[in-house]
Amino acid sequence: MPHLEIKVEEPVGAVVRLAAIGELDAASAAQLEAALDAQLVDGRRVSLDLSEISFIDSSALRVLLAAQKAGTEAGSGLVVSAASEPVKRLLQMTGLNHVLLAG
Protein backbone atom coordinates (compact mmCIF):
# COMPACT_ATOMS: atom_id res chain seq x y z
CA MET A 1 0.00 0.00 0.00
CA PRO A 2 1.33 3.47 -0.85
CA HIS A 3 2.39 5.83 1.93
CA LEU A 4 -0.46 8.17 0.92
CA GLU A 5 -3.35 7.71 -1.45
CA ILE A 6 -5.49 10.63 -2.58
CA LYS A 7 -8.84 10.01 -4.22
CA VAL A 8 -10.47 12.81 -6.20
CA GLU A 9 -14.19 12.69 -6.91
CA GLU A 10 -15.88 14.39 -9.83
CA PRO A 11 -16.78 17.98 -8.92
CA VAL A 12 -20.37 18.69 -7.94
CA GLY A 13 -20.99 22.24 -8.99
CA ALA A 14 -18.10 24.29 -7.63
CA VAL A 15 -17.14 21.73 -4.96
CA VAL A 16 -14.72 18.86 -5.36
CA ARG A 17 -14.15 16.21 -2.69
CA LEU A 18 -10.72 14.76 -2.01
CA ALA A 19 -10.11 11.87 0.37
CA ALA A 20 -6.62 11.21 1.73
CA ILE A 21 -5.75 7.76 3.05
CA GLY A 22 -2.55 6.87 4.91
CA GLU A 23 0.03 9.15 6.50
CA LEU A 24 0.57 12.86 6.01
CA ASP A 25 4.16 13.74 6.80
CA ALA A 26 7.30 15.21 5.24
CA ALA A 27 7.48 12.32 2.76
CA SER A 28 3.93 12.81 1.48
CA ALA A 29 3.38 16.57 1.93
CA ALA A 30 4.36 17.38 -1.67
CA GLN A 31 1.84 14.83 -2.97
CA LEU A 32 -0.93 16.46 -0.92
CA GLU A 33 0.18 19.92 -2.03
CA ALA A 34 0.08 18.95 -5.72
CA ALA A 35 -3.39 17.41 -5.36
CA LEU A 36 -4.77 20.50 -3.63
CA ASP A 37 -3.13 22.92 -6.07
CA ALA A 38 -4.66 21.02 -8.99
CA GLN A 39 -8.16 21.41 -7.53
CA LEU A 40 -8.12 24.91 -6.04
CA VAL A 41 -8.79 26.62 -9.38
CA ASP A 42 -11.52 28.75 -10.91
CA GLY A 43 -13.30 29.45 -7.63
CA ARG A 44 -13.63 25.75 -6.87
CA ARG A 45 -14.01 24.76 -3.23
CA VAL A 46 -12.25 21.67 -1.93
CA SER A 47 -13.80 19.45 0.71
CA LEU A 48 -10.94 17.38 2.15
CA ASP A 49 -11.76 14.13 3.92
CA LEU A 50 -8.96 13.19 6.32
CA SER A 51 -10.92 10.55 8.23
CA GLU A 52 -8.55 7.79 7.10
CA ILE A 53 -5.31 9.55 8.02
CA SER A 54 -3.41 7.58 10.66
CA PHE A 55 -0.62 10.14 11.18
CA ILE A 56 -0.14 13.84 10.45
CA ASP A 57 2.79 16.13 11.19
CA SER A 58 3.67 19.80 10.83
CA SER A 59 4.73 19.37 7.18
CA ALA A 60 1.20 18.44 6.23
CA LEU A 61 -0.23 21.16 8.44
CA ARG A 62 1.88 23.72 6.55
CA VAL A 63 0.47 22.40 3.26
CA LEU A 64 -3.12 22.65 4.56
CA LEU A 65 -2.61 26.22 5.76
CA ALA A 66 -0.90 27.32 2.54
CA ALA A 67 -3.70 25.77 0.45
CA GLN A 68 -6.38 27.37 2.60
CA LYS A 69 -4.69 30.77 2.26
CA ALA A 70 -4.10 30.41 -1.50
CA GLY A 71 -7.66 29.22 -2.00
CA THR A 72 -9.09 32.15 -0.09
CA GLU A 73 -6.96 34.61 -2.07
CA ALA A 74 -8.05 33.01 -5.36
CA GLY A 75 -11.74 33.06 -4.46
CA SER A 76 -11.94 29.33 -3.84
CA GLY A 77 -11.53 27.57 -0.54
CA LEU A 78 -10.53 24.56 1.47
CA VAL A 79 -12.30 22.90 4.34
CA VAL A 80 -11.50 19.67 6.16
CA SER A 81 -14.88 17.95 6.06
CA ALA A 82 -13.92 14.90 8.13
CA ALA A 83 -10.92 14.22 10.34
CA SER A 84 -9.42 11.23 12.11
CA GLU A 85 -8.49 11.51 15.78
CA PRO A 86 -4.80 12.26 15.02
CA VAL A 87 -5.85 15.08 12.68
CA LYS A 88 -8.38 16.48 15.17
CA ARG A 89 -5.77 16.40 17.95
CA LEU A 90 -3.19 18.32 15.89
CA LEU A 91 -5.73 20.90 14.73
CA GLN A 92 -6.99 21.39 18.30
CA MET A 93 -3.45 21.64 19.76
CA THR A 94 -2.56 24.33 17.22
CA GLY A 95 -5.88 26.14 17.44
CA LEU A 96 -6.47 25.60 13.72
CA ASN A 97 -9.59 23.51 14.16
CA HIS A 98 -11.61 26.75 13.92
CA VAL A 99 -9.87 27.66 10.65
CA LEU A 100 -9.80 24.32 8.82
CA LEU A 101 -12.54 22.04 10.18
CA ALA A 102 -16.05 22.26 8.76
CA GLY A 103 -18.90 22.92 11.12
N, C-alpha and C positions, 0 to 999 in steps of 0.2 A: 504494500500500500504506500502511495506517495506520502511525503511529509505533510503536504497540504494539498487539498483538492478544493477547487472553487467551481461551483455550478452556477451557471447564468441562465435564468429563465427568460422567455420571450417577454419584452416589455408589454405592460398593460397600460395603455395611455402613455402618460409621461413618467411612469414608475417601472423600474426594473428591479427584480429581486435576485440577489446573489446569496448563495449559501456557502460558507466556508466550513470545511471538515478537516480536522487534524490539529496541528500545532501552528501557532502564530508566533514566530520568533525571528531572530536576526537572519536565519537561513531562509525563511519564507516571506519576509516582509516585502521584498521586491516583487514577488509574485502577486501578493495582495495589492500592492500599489499599482501595478500594471493593470490588474483587473478592474480596480476602481477608476483609474484614469480613463480606461476605455469606455466606461459607462456614464461617467459624469460629464455628459456633453449635451448641448442643445436644450438646456433647461430640464434635463431628465433628473428625476429623483431616484436615489438608490436606497433600497431597503435591504439591509445586510443582516442575514441570519447567522449568528455565531453560536447557536445552541449546541453545535457538535464540535466546538473547540475545546480540547482537553488541556491546553496550555497557551498562555499569552504573556508576552513580555513587553518591555518599554519600546522595543523596535516597532512592534505592531501598533502600539498605542500612538507612536509618532506618525505612522502612516494613516491611521484613522483620523487623527486631528488635522493633518495636512489635507486629507481628502475632504473633510468636512469644511475646512476653511476655503479651499479652492472651489468646492461646490457652491458654497454660499456666495462667493465673489462672482461666480459665473452664472448665478441665477438658478442653479440646480440645488441639490442637497443630498445629504447622507444621514441616515438614521439607522441605528442598530435596533432591529425589530425584535430580535430574540437573542438571549445571551445565556451561555452556560454559567455555572457557578464560578469557575476561575475568571471568566470575563467580568461578571458582575462584581466580584471582589476587587479586581484591579480598578474598575471604573469607580467604585465606591471609595476605595482608598485614595484615589487621586482627585475625587470630587467631580469627575467628568461624567458620571452617570446622568446628571441633569442636562448635559450638553449633547451626549450621544445616544442615550437610550430613549426609545419611543415610549410615550405614555408615562 
